Amino acid sequence: MSIAPVPPTAPAPAVRLRVPTDEDALIWHRVFDDPEVMEFHGGRSAEFSVYEELTARQRRHDAELGFCLWTLTDEDDAVLGFTGAQPWPHTHYGPVGAIEIGWRLARRAWGRGYATAAARTTLERLRSAGVPGVVAMIDSRNARSIAVAERLGMHHAETFTTPRPGQEGYCYRLEL
């Protein structure tokens, strides 16, 4: 089934961001168990234990920093994925020391404005938390995520070679 993209003049969909729960680990694992969703993240969903650790880490980030990768739900409270920010998790490449904004949504939510609306909410929360700027590391082939970053007003600042052979990552930046 093809989902038509949201026209630029369409109203933003209602989104809710909440701190991920233990139960969200299983939901994220299921939502991301889709080769299209994971195309730029290794091609398949990670093991369930990875999502358990990820949601636990996000709860710590929220408690310590006031932000995290929040669980994204729609107006009916159905989980669509996550959107939020966290410290860049790698120390051997990329924008070490930066705060990374990110989003990953279920295939059924693509093209409907959810990623952009939730990322804008994330930016508002980050400004309120005193974060001076963010980065988005995006696979150079991921046109959808590049479009979201550009709709947020981010600019392509750097290109990195990632640890995955043949994968180039674009670093988009935005001062808050």
C-alpha positions as a Markdown table, in Angstrom:
| # | Residue | x | y | z |
|---|---|---|---|---|
| 1 | Met | 0.0 | 0.0 | 0.0 |
| 2 | Ser | 1.4 | 3.4 | -1.0 |
| 3 | Ile | 0.9 | 6.3 | 1.4 |
| 4 | Ala | 0.7 | 9.7 | -0.2 |
| 5 | Pro | 3.1 | 12.3 | 1.3 |
| 6 | Val | 1.6 | 15.1 | 3.3 |
| 7 | Pro | 1.5 | 18.4 | 1.3 |
| 8 | Pro | 3.5 | 21.2 | 2.9 |
| 9 | Thr | 0.2 | 23.1 | 3.7 |
| 10 | Ala | -1.4 | 20.2 | 5.5 |
| 11 | Pro | -1.9 | 20.6 | 9.2 |
| 12 | Ala | 0.7 | 18.8 | 11.3 |
| 13 | Pro | -0.7 | 15.5 | 12.7 |
| 14 | Ala | -1.3 | 15.3 | 16.5 |
| 15 | Val | 1.7 | 13.5 | 18.1 |
| 16 | Arg | 2.5 | 12.6 | 21.6 |
| 17 | Leu | 6.0 | 12.0 | 23.0 |
| 18 | Arg | 6.5 | 10.0 | 26.2 |
| 19 | Val | 9.4 | 8.4 | 28.1 |
| 20 | Pro | 9.7 | 4.8 | 26.8 |
| 21 | Thr | 8.5 | 2.1 | 29.2 |
| 22 | Asp | 9.7 | -1.5 | 29.6 |
| 23 | Glu | 6.8 | -2.5 | 27.4 |
| 24 | Asp | 8.0 | -0.2 | 24.6 |
| 25 | Ala | 11.1 | -2.4 | 24.1 |
| 26 | Leu | 8.9 | -5.1 | 22.7 |
| 27 | Ile | 6.7 | -2.7 | 20.8 |
| 28 | Trp | 9.8 | -1.0 | 19.2 |
| 29 | His | 11.2 | -4.4 | 18.4 |
| 30 | Arg | 8.0 | -5.4 | 16.6 |
| 31 | Val | 7.5 | -2.0 | 14.9 |
| 32 | Phe | 11.1 | -2.0 | 13.5 |
| 33 | Asp | 11.0 | -5.6 | 12.4 |
| 34 | Asp | 10.6 | -4.4 | 8.8 |
| 35 | Pro | 13.4 | -4.4 | 6.2 |
| 36 | Glu | 12.2 | -1.1 | 4.8 |
| 37 | Val | 12.3 | 0.6 | 8.2 |
| 38 | Met | 15.7 | -0.9 | 8.9 |
| 39 | Glu | 17.2 | -0.3 | 5.4 |
| 40 | Phe | 19.6 | 2.3 | 6.7 |
| 41 | His | 20.1 | 0.7 | 10.1 |
| 42 | Gly | 21.6 | -2.7 | 9.2 |
| 43 | Gly | 18.7 | -4.1 | 7.2 |
| 44 | Arg | 16.9 | -5.9 | 10.1 |
| 45 | Ser | 15.6 | -5.3 | 13.6 |
| 46 | Ala | 18.1 | -5.8 | 16.4 |
| 47 | Glu | 17.6 | -8.5 | 19.0 |
| 48 | Phe | 15.0 | -7.8 | 21.6 |
| 49 | Ser | 17.7 | -7.3 | 24.3 |
| 50 | Val | 19.1 | -4.3 | 22.3 |
| 51 | Tyr | 15.7 | -2.6 | 22.6 |
| 52 | Glu | 15.5 | -3.4 | 26.3 |
| 53 | Glu | 18.8 | -1.7 | 26.8 |
| 54 | Leu | 17.9 | 1.2 | 24.5 |
| 55 | Thr | 14.6 | 2.0 | 26.3 |
| 56 | Ala | 16.4 | 1.7 | 29.7 |
| 57 | Arg | 19.1 | 4.1 | 28.5 |
| 58 | Gln | 16.5 | 6.5 | 27.3 |
| 59 | Arg | 14.8 | 6.5 | 30.7 |
| 60 | Arg | 18.1 | 7.4 | 32.3 |
| 61 | His | 18.7 | 10.2 | 29.7 |
| 62 | Asp | 15.3 | 11.6 | 30.5 |
| 63 | Ala | 15.9 | 11.5 | 34.3 |
| 64 | Glu | 19.5 | 13.0 | 34.0 |
| 65 | Leu | 19.2 | 15.3 | 31.0 |
| 66 | Gly | 15.5 | 16.1 | 30.6 |
| 67 | Phe | 15.3 | 14.6 | 27.1 |
| 68 | Cys | 15.7 | 11.2 | 25.4 |
| 69 | Leu | 14.4 | 9.3 | 22.4 |
| 70 | Trp | 10.8 | 9.4 | 23.3 |
| 71 | Thr | 8.1 | 6.9 | 22.3 |
| 72 | Leu | 6.1 | 8.5 | 19.6 |
| 73 | Thr | 2.3 | 7.8 | 19.6 |
| 74 | Asp | -0.5 | 9.0 | 17.4 |
| 75 | Glu | -3.8 | 10.6 | 18.4 |
| 76 | Asp | -5.1 | 7.1 | 19.3 |
| 77 | Asp | -2.0 | 6.3 | 21.4 |
| 78 | Ala | -0.8 | 3.7 | 18.9 |
| 79 | Val | 3.0 | 3.5 | 19.0 |
| 80 | Leu | 4.6 | 4.7 | 15.8 |
| 81 | Gly | 8.3 | 4.5 | 16.8 |
| 82 | Phe | 10.5 | 7.0 | 18.5 |
| 83 | Thr | 11.6 | 10.6 | 18.1 |
| 84 | Gly | 13.8 | 12.6 | 20.4 |
| 85 | Ala | 17.4 | 13.3 | 21.2 |
| 86 | Gln | 20.3 | 11.8 | 23.0 |
| 87 | Pro | 24.1 | 12.4 | 23.3 |
| 88 | Trp | 25.8 | 11.0 | 20.2 |
| 89 | Pro | 26.4 | 7.4 | 21.3 |
| 90 | His | 29.7 | 6.7 | 19.5 |
| 91 | Thr | 33.2 | 7.7 | 20.5 |
| 92 | His | 35.1 | 6.5 | 17.4 |
| 93 | Tyr | 33.4 | 8.5 | 14.6 |
| 94 | Gly | 30.8 | 11.1 | 13.9 |
| 95 | Pro | 29.9 | 14.2 | 15.9 |
| 96 | Val | 31.4 | 13.1 | 19.2 |
| 97 | Gly | 30.1 | 15.1 | 22.1 |
| 98 | Ala | 27.0 | 16.5 | 20.2 |
| 99 | Ile | 23.4 | 16.0 | 21.0 |
| 100 | Glu | 21.8 | 14.0 | 18.2 |
| 101 | Ile | 18.1 | 14.4 | 17.2 |
| 102 | Gly | 16.6 | 11.3 | 15.6 |
| 103 | Trp | 13.5 | 9.5 | 14.5 |
| 104 | Arg | 12.5 | 6.0 | 13.4 |
| 105 | Leu | 8.9 | 5.3 | 12.5 |
| 106 | Ala | 6.9 | 2.3 | 11.5 |
| 107 | Arg | 6.4 | 2.0 | 7.8 |
| 108 | Arg | 2.6 | 2.7 | 8.2 |
| 109 | Ala | 3.5 | 6.1 | 9.6 |
| 110 | Trp | 5.7 | 7.3 | 6.7 |
| 111 | Gly | 4.7 | 10.2 | 4.5 |
| 112 | Arg | 2.1 | 11.5 | 6.9 |
| 113 | Gly | 4.1 | 14.3 | 8.7 |
| 114 | Tyr | 4.6 | 12.4 | 12.0 |
| 115 | Ala | 8.4 | 12.6 | 11.9 |
| 116 | Thr | 8.6 | 16.3 | 11.2 |
| 117 | Ala | 5.9 | 17.1 | 13.7 |
| 118 | Ala | 7.5 | 15.1 | 16.5 |
| 119 | Ala | 11.0 | 16.4 | 15.7 |
| 120 | Arg | 9.6 | 20.0 | 15.9 |
| 121 | Thr | 8.2 | 19.1 | 19.4 |
| 122 | Thr | 11.6 | 17.6 | 20.3 |
| 123 | Leu | 13.3 | 20.9 | 19.2 |
| 124 | Glu | 11.0 | 22.9 | 21.5 |
| 125 | Arg | 11.7 | 20.6 | 24.4 |
| 126 | Leu | 15.5 | 20.8 | 23.8 |
| 127 | Arg | 15.4 | 24.6 | 23.6 |
| 128 | Ser | 13.5 | 24.6 | 27.0 |
| 129 | Ala | 16.2 | 22.3 | 28.4 |
| 130 | Gly | 19.0 | 24.8 | 27.3 |
| 131 | Val | 20.5 | 22.6 | 24.6 |
| 132 | Pro | 22.5 | 25.0 | 22.3 |
| 133 | Gly | 22.4 | 22.9 | 19.1 |
| 134 | Val | 21.7 | 19.5 | 17.6 |
| 135 | Val | 23.0 | 17.2 | 14.9 |
| 136 | Ala | 21.3 | 14.5 | 12.9 |
| 137 | Met | 23.4 | 11.8 | 11.5 |
| 138 | Ile | 21.7 | 10.4 | 8.4 |
| 139 | Asp | 22.8 | 7.7 | 5.9 |
| 140 | Ser | 23.6 | 9.6 | 2.7 |
| 141 | Arg | 21.1 | 7.5 | 0.7 |
| 142 | Asn | 18.1 | 8.2 | 3.1 |
| 143 | Ala | 16.2 | 10.8 | 1.2 |
| 144 | Arg | 13.2 | 10.7 | 3.6 |
| 145 | Ser | 15.3 | 11.6 | 6.7 |
| 146 | Ile | 17.3 | 14.2 | 4.8 |
| 147 | Ala | 14.0 | 15.8 | 3.8 |
| 148 | Val | 12.9 | 15.9 | 7.5 |
| 149 | Ala | 16.2 | 17.4 | 8.6 |
| 150 | Glu | 15.9 | 20.1 | 5.9 |
| 151 | Arg | 12.2 | 20.8 | 6.9 |
| 152 | Leu | 13.6 | 21.4 | 10.4 |
| 153 | Gly | 16.0 | 24.1 | 9.1 |
| 154 | Met | 19.1 | 21.9 | 9.5 |
| 155 | His | 22.0 | 22.2 | 7.1 |
| 156 | His | 24.4 | 19.6 | 5.8 |
| 157 | Ala | 27.7 | 20.4 | 7.7 |
| 158 | Glu | 29.9 | 17.3 | 7.4 |
| 159 | Thr | 30.2 | 13.9 | 5.7 |
| 160 | Phe | 31.5 | 10.9 | 7.7 |
| 161 | Thr | 32.6 | 7.4 | 6.7 |
| 162 | Thr | 30.7 | 5.1 | 9.1 |
| 163 | Pro | 31.9 | 1.8 | 10.5 |
| 164 | Arg | 29.7 | 0.0 | 8.0 |
| 165 | Pro | 31.6 | -0.7 | 4.7 |
| 166 | Gly | 30.6 | 1.6 | 2.0 |
| 167 | Gln | 28.2 | 3.7 | 4.1 |
| 168 | Glu | 28.6 | 7.4 | 4.2 |
| 169 | Gly | 26.8 | 9.5 | 6.8 |
| 170 | Tyr | 25.7 | 13.1 | 6.5 |
| 171 | Cys | 25.9 | 15.2 | 9.6 |
| 172 | Tyr | 23.2 | 17.9 | 9.6 |
| 173 | Arg | 23.4 | 20.7 | 12.2 |
| 174 | Leu | 21.0 | 23.2 | 13.8 |
| 175 | Glu | 21.8 | 25.9 | 16.3 |
| 176 | Leu | 18.9 | 26.3 | 18.8 |
